[in-house]
Amino acid sequence: MTDSPLEKRPSPNEKPAVRPAAEADVRASDADRDRVADILREALAEGRLDADEHSERLDAVYAAKTLGQLEPLVRDLPQPGGRTAPRPAPAFDVAPHGDEGAADNAVAIFSGATRRGSWRIGRKTNAFACFGGVDIDLTQAVFTQREIVINATAVFGGVDIRVPENVTLRGRGTGIFGGFDVRSHDSPDPDAPVVVVKGLALFGGVSARPKRGKRLKNLHKGHGHGH
């Protein structure tokens, strides 16, 4: 039996159609993770989650690769716009419009770079050390965002980060023939900022830790000066 001449035969050079990925399989962006982290912080502040549950879910947020891995973490929590109580005023200043995406860069190549004292830290900071060292001290910094991200890369060099002991510290990075040492720490105050350190240590070292005796003051007034 021969095929009907009206039947469309696939061309030998015709490529099969690419099926769009299901929404759950779409790769999560940093903005997606930040949105889920905001919902978790609200749930902690409202007493819907205890500190242990919040810490466990927040770790899962920053380990999530797809939207499908993020959705279950807030499935049992109210979404923005669905709450009955008015949202409290933010504890920290909001960066001027257009500045949220701007990043501060600290680069040390065969040299050193330092960020310390009473300086305003924005949403993102990029630290790169190659045969040199970057020293970032947030103990007297003015936090302009509830959550900040430090992208730290050390290649035959080192990046050292110190934070006030009453902020939350999170890390997700890799050490290859080097060390990525971020001491995760939970602040007892749900309104305290969250510092997330990400990056890579290649034949070098990235370290972040709370500095004992240094605390961020006036958490509820938007001022970030330490003792």
Helices and strands as residue ranges (DSSP letters): G 23-25, H 30-45, H 51-63, H 67-70, G 71-73, E 103-109, E 112-115, E 120-121, E 124-130, E 133-137, E 142-143, E 147-155, E 158-164, E 168-176, E 179-182, E 194-202, E 205-211
